[in-house]
Amino acid sequence: MATQWTAGTTSGQVLTAATLNTIGAVTVDYTPTLTQGVTVTKTVVQARYFQIQKLIIGQVLLNVTSAGTASSVVAVGLPISARAVNSMAAFGYIYDANTNVMYNLTGYSATGTTLNFFYQTGNAFGVSPAVTLATSDQISLNFSYEIA
């Protein structure tokens, strides 16, 4: 887990430019879950986040290596539980290799522990449009949210 930045400072201390240049925590790799009715196997190309106080900022790139369940919601696991459901911003795409179509999506967290997606229909992606994850599909996203 990422650590919060303190740089060894104390209350009331004057901050120098050198100290301020160290702001932020290092990025942390994690292994997100991927489900669509069942656990979908994937290759994690990149899944990283960093934490500044209670703010999590991350990015994920997954290559799908098995199939999901038709007409089921696609969900990607978050590194740390969100403070509240539907309290995040996420944007990305799912590339359907079978049809050569890229779906630009907006993410939300219905559970606080996973990221789901809306498409133009306003419904959960995977249900509408009814797209089933399959080998060679790709998921890429950026997200930010507050933890408890």
N, C-alpha and C positions, 0 to 999 in steps of 0.2 A: 504494500500500500504506500502511496506517495505521502511524504511528510509535509507538514505545513512550514512555510518559510518563517524563520525567526532571525537567522543570521547571527545569533548570539547577542542580539540587542536587548537593551533594558528600557523600561519606560522613561521617557524624557530625554533619551540619548539623541544627540545630533547625528543625523544620517549623512554619511559622505557619499560621493558619487560611486566610489569603489564598492561600498556596501550595497547601495541600491542596484548596482549592476549584477549582483548575485540573486536578485529577486526570483522567486518561482521555485517550484519543486521539479525534480527530474521526472521524465516520463517513465511510466511503468507499463510493461507488457502484461497482457492478460489474455485468457482464452475464453472468448464468449461462447455461450451456448447458441445453437441454431435449431429451431423447431418449426415444423409445419404439420401439426397433427401428430407427428412422430419426431424423434431426434434425427436431424439431418446431418450427415457427416460432411466435413469441409476441411479445406486447407486454409489455415490462418496465414495470410500473406503479411498482414499487419493488424494488430489490435493494441492500441496504446491509449493511455489517458494520463492527465496530470491533475493535481488538486491544488487549488489556492483557497485556503480556508475551507468553506463548504461548497465551493464551486468545482465541479468536475467538467473537464473538457477533453473530448476524445475523438478518435477516428478508428474505423474498422475497414478492412478489405478482406473479403472471404471468397474463396473459390469453392463452389458446391461440388461434392463428390458422390452424392446419393440423392434419392428422390424424396420429396415430401408427400403429404397427403392432399389430394385434390380438394379444392374449395375449403381449405383451412387457412387460418391466419398465420402469416410468417412472423416469427419473433426471434430477436437477437438479444442475448443476455447482456446486461449492463455490468460494469466492474464493481460498483457499489450501489446499494439500494437508493432510489430517489426519495426525497423528503415527502413527496406526495405524488399521487397518480396524476397524469396529464399535466405535469409541471416541468416540461422540458421542451427544448427546441432541438430538432434533428432534421437533417436533410441529406439526401443521397439518392442512389439509384440501385435498381436490380436489373441486371442484364439477363434476358432470357435467350440463351444460346440457340435453343431449338427453333425459335421464330425470328431470331436476330433483331429483337426489339429491346430497347432500353426504357425502363419505366422510371421517371423522375418522381421521387416520393418525399412526403413530409412525415417525419417520425413523431411518435407520442409514446408515453408509457402508460399502458392500461393497468399494470400490476405494480409498478414501482421497481421491479427487478428486471423487466424485459422491455425492449423497444419494439413497437409495432409500427405499421406504416399506413398512411392514408394515400389513396390515389385520387384522381379527378372525380370519381364517383362519390367520394365522401365516406365510403365504406372501407373496412380493413382490407389491405392488399392481400391477395391470395383467395379471398372470398369474392371480391368484386373489384377488379377483374379476377376471374377464376384462373389464376396462374399457378401452376404446380412447379416448385423448385425441382431441378434435375441436374445431373452431372454436366459440368462446364458452365453453369450459370455463375454469375458473379454478383456480390453484394458489396457496395461501398457506401459509407456514411460518415458524417461528422455530427457530433452531438455535444450539448452542454446542458447541465442541470444542477440543481441544488440537492445536497444530501442532508440528512437530519442532523 
